[in-house]
Amino acid sequence: MRQTISVTLKTLLITLGLSFAVASFAAEPPAKAPTKAAPDAAKGEALYNSGDAKRGVVACVSCHGSGGNSGAAAYPKLAGQHASYIVKQLKDYKGAKDRPNAIMGAFAALLSDEDMADLGAYLEKQTPGVGTAKNKATIELGQKIYRGGIASKSVAACAGCHSPNGSGIPAQYPRISGQWPEYTEAQLIAYRSGERKNSVQMSAIASRMSDVEIKAVADYIAGLR
């Protein structure tokens, strides 16, 4: 009889212990996901101007100029560009599939997501320089395309997405005002040829445009402000 009571008591204690352990485990709050650090413009500035020698990251300023205002048409002006657009393009370069570029691909491959966000935060805060349209003979055509599109070819007005003054719409469409006309022209041709594939919308639009139309609107965009 005593042995039976002892065994029963032992079983009861074990059961209560397990129940307590289960209850305690269930009561523990779920582990919080690590908080993602906010983009740091100061870090972005340091990376832009000095690079990171330890990782082999070269300084952006050597090509894109002080504060993102490049001095040569071969390199796009980045000052005032939306941070989200900067990040997307760097990721596209890193992936290399939709925007292949040997130089930018090698550069982006060394960047972390945090680096990209920091660079975007820095460049977005920079003041863009003023550009100028150079070809008086095509100003009217360029303006017509930018503000009204080309109805006969189903080409939408650039202003509809990039805004009337070319400042774009954050997180959706890039700032293009004041950009080097040669660079804008090269990108439209790349979209048209299929070399650049990271915007279905732009590929479709550029595919319907002639060389003359592309050159005219690119020149007009350079003078937007």
Salt bridges, closest charged atoms under 4 A:
ASP52 OD2 - ARG55 NE 2.86
ASP92 OD2 - LYS88 NZ 2.71
GLU114 OE2 - LYS43 NZ 3.75
ASP115 OD2 - ARG55 NH1 2.67
GLU185 OE2 - LYS215 NZ 3.05
ASP211 OD1 - ARG192 NH2 2.52
GLU213 OE1 - LYS153 NZ 2.89
